[in-house]
Amino acid sequence: RTAAKTTTTTTIATTAAATTIATTARTTATTTTITTTTTANTATMASTTTVTTITGSPSGAITRTGDPIIGICNTIAGGSTIGGSGNNYPAAEYPPNAIDGNINTKYLNFGDGSTGCYGSAPPGINTGFYITPTISNATVAIGLLFATSNDFPTRDPTTVTLEGTNETSTTALNSGASWTLIYNGSTGIDSYIDSNRLTYVSRQNFSNTMAFSSYRLLVTAKRGVSNSVQYAEAHIMGYIYNS
């Protein structure tokens, strides 16, 4: 005669830890399950399974007001910044405006010879900034979020490059050899259809798993003929890297 057999699955432990990054959360949950097989007289542990899952999309801004940011011009991805970076934007329309969370301010860069930045043609192309987020010394960028400025749609940046580095000195940050390309593509601003003024456009997402301490963003194309490039906001989106 065969003894009756019952199989029981019991979840005995569930833990969760959440890390909030800007406005979003990354949650890791671990569930441990023990399966037992029971006969009339004995109970035998058959297996133990632990499953770890990650839920939530880490998609907050890793750039914010007060982060060290330097305007640059005459620079391409993989290239070095050579002079002319201090005189190509108006005092009231300087790089910190690009990360201040206020769409009523803007960063404008002429990037032309008349303002001390030789080599940018047409004006505003190959301009941008490098920035060191203070949220952490190791972040992973996975997107960009732009907002248009108040006027002149022809000045809108339509494509950019984004690079990362873990170098810290000014000399290294100005050296093209220090930078690794992360993204080369659209800002989310349409090249032909005029985006509304003072408006956040669609976030641009990309795949990346490399962590960096600083980033360099450069404009590679703009909408039309104009004497500069300008944008109200240019945030790097991502999450804090935990080794």
C-alpha positions in Angstrom: 0.0 0.0 0.0 1.4 3.4 -1.0 1.3 6.2 1.5 -0.5 9.4 0.5 1.9 12.1 -0.8 1.3 15.9 -0.6 3.4 18.6 -2.2 3.4 22.0 -0.5 5.0 25.2 -1.8 5.6 27.8 0.9 7.0 31.3 0.5 9.0 32.0 3.6 10.8 35.3 3.1 10.3 38.4 1.0 12.5 41.4 1.3 12.6 44.6 -0.7 15.0 47.6 -0.8 14.2 50.8 -2.8 16.5 53.5 -3.9 14.9 56.7 -5.0 16.8 58.5 -7.8 15.5 62.0 -8.6 11.8 61.3 -9.2 11.8 57.5 -9.7 12.6 54.3 -7.8 14.6 51.2 -8.5 13.4 48.3 -6.4 15.0 44.9 -5.9 12.8 42.2 -4.4 14.1 38.8 -3.2 11.7 35.9 -2.7 12.8 32.6 -1.2 10.6 29.6 -1.8 10.9 26.2 -0.1 9.1 23.2 -1.6 8.5 20.2 0.7 7.2 16.7 -0.1 5.2 15.1 2.7 4.3 11.4 3.1 2.3 9.8 5.9 5.3 9.6 8.3 8.0 11.9 6.9 8.6 15.4 5.6 11.5 15.9 3.3 12.9 19.2 2.0 13.0 18.8 -1.8 14.4 22.1 -3.0 15.0 25.7 -2.1 14.7 28.4 -4.8 15.7 32.1 -4.5 14.5 34.5 -7.2 15.7 38.1 -7.4 13.8 40.6 -9.6 14.3 44.2 -10.3 11.2 46.4 -10.9 10.8 50.0 -11.7 12.6 52.0 -14.4 15.5 54.2 -13.1 14.8 57.3 -15.2 15.3 60.4 -13.1 17.5 63.3 -14.0 21.0 62.9 -12.8 21.8 66.6 -13.6 20.4 69.3 -11.4 20.8 72.9 -10.4 24.3 73.7 -8.9 26.2 70.9 -10.7 29.6 72.1 -12.0 29.0 72.8 -15.7 31.4 74.3 -18.3 30.3 75.7 -21.7 32.4 74.6 -24.6 32.6 75.1 -28.4 34.7 74.0 -31.4 34.5 70.4 -30.1 33.4 67.2 -31.7 32.9 63.7 -30.1 36.3 62.2 -29.5 38.0 65.5 -30.0 39.7 67.9 -27.6 38.3 71.3 -26.6 40.8 74.0 -27.8 40.2 77.5 -26.4 37.4 79.9 -27.1 35.1 78.4 -24.5 34.7 81.4 -22.3 33.3 84.1 -24.6 30.6 82.5 -26.8 27.4 83.0 -24.8 25.7 86.0 -23.2 26.2 86.4 -19.4 22.5 85.9 -18.7 22.2 82.9 -21.1 25.0 80.8 -19.7 25.4 76.9 -19.3 23.9 76.6 -15.8 20.5 77.6 -17.3 20.4 74.3 -19.2 20.0 72.3 -15.9 18.2 74.7 -13.6 14.7 73.2 -14.1 13.3 76.5 -15.4 12.1 76.6 -19.0 12.0 80.4 -18.9 15.8 80.6 -18.9 18.0 79.2 -21.6 21.6 78.4 -22.6 22.6 80.1 -25.9 26.0 79.5 -27.6 27.1 81.5 -30.7 30.1 79.3 -31.3 31.5 81.5 -34.1 34.6 83.4 -34.8 33.2 86.8 -33.9 32.9 85.6 -30.3 36.2 83.9 -29.9 35.2 80.4 -30.8 36.7 79.7 -34.2 35.9 76.5 -36.0 32.1 76.2 -35.4 30.3 76.2 -38.7 27.5 76.9 -38.9 27.3 79.0 -35.7 26.3 77.0 -32.7 27.3 73.6 -34.1 29.9 71.7 -32.0 29.0 73.7 -28.9 27.7 72.4 -25.6 29.0 71.7 -22.2 30.6 69.2 -19.9 29.1 68.5 -16.5 29.9 66.6 -13.3 26.7 65.5 -11.5 26.8 65.9 -7.8 24.1 63.3 -7.1 26.9 60.6 -7.2 30.4 60.1 -8.4 29.2 57.2 -10.5 26.0 57.4 -12.6 24.6 55.5 -15.6 23.1 57.7 -18.3 20.2 56.2 -20.3 18.4 59.2 -21.7 18.2 62.9 -22.6 15.4 65.3 -22.0 15.4 68.6 -23.8 13.1 71.7 -23.6 12.8 74.3 -26.3 13.6 78.0 -25.5 11.4 81.0 -25.9 12.1 82.1 -29.5 13.9 81.5 -32.8 13.0 77.8 -33.6 15.9 77.9 -36.1 18.2 77.8 -33.1 16.8 74.5 -31.8 19.4 71.7 -31.5 18.1 68.6 -33.4 21.0 66.1 -32.9 23.7 65.7 -30.2 26.4 63.4 -29.0 26.8 62.4 -25.3 30.1 61.1 -23.9 31.2 60.1 -20.5 34.4 60.0 -18.5 35.8 59.2 -15.1 38.7 61.7 -15.4 38.6 64.7 -13.0 41.2 67.2 -13.9 40.5 70.2 -16.2 43.2 69.1 -18.5 41.7 65.6 -18.9 38.2 67.0 -19.3 39.4 69.1 -22.2 41.1 66.1 -23.8 39.3 64.1 -26.4 41.1 61.0 -25.4 39.3 61.0 -22.0 35.8 60.6 -23.4 33.8 57.6 -24.3 30.8 58.0 -26.7 27.5 56.9 -25.2 24.9 58.4 -27.6 24.7 59.9 -31.0 21.2 60.9 -32.1 18.1 63.1 -31.8 17.3 65.6 -29.0 13.6 64.9 -29.5 13.2 68.2 -31.3 11.9 67.6 -34.8 14.1 68.8 -37.7 11.1 70.0 -39.8 8.0 70.6 -37.7 8.3 73.5 -35.3 8.1 72.4 -31.7 6.2 74.6 -29.3 8.2 77.2 -27.5 9.1 76.7 -23.8 8.1 73.0 -24.0 9.7 69.7 -23.0 10.0 67.4 -26.0 9.9 63.6 -26.0 12.6 62.0 -23.9 15.2 60.2 -25.9 16.2 56.8 -24.4 19.3 54.7 -25.3 21.0 51.6 -24.0 24.0 52.1 -21.8 25.5 50.2 -18.8 28.7 52.1 -18.3 29.0 54.3 -15.2 30.8 57.7 -15.4 31.4 60.7 -13.2 31.2 63.4 -15.9 29.5 63.9 -19.2 30.0 65.9 -22.3 27.1 67.0 -24.6 27.7 68.5 -28.0 25.3 69.8 -30.6 25.8 68.3 -34.1 22.8 69.8 -36.0 20.2 72.5 -35.6 16.9 73.2 -37.2 17.8 76.1 -39.5 19.9 79.1 -40.4 20.7 81.2 -37.4 23.6 82.8 -35.5 23.6 80.4 -32.5 22.1 77.3 -30.8 19.9 77.6 -27.8 17.8 75.4 -25.5 15.9 75.9 -22.2 16.8 72.5 -20.7 19.1 69.6 -21.5 19.0 67.0 -18.7 20.8 63.7 -18.7 18.6 61.0 -17.4 19.7 57.8 -15.6 20.5 56.3 -12.3 23.1 56.0 -9.6 25.5 53.1 -10.1 25.9 50.8 -7.1 28.7 48.3 -7.5 
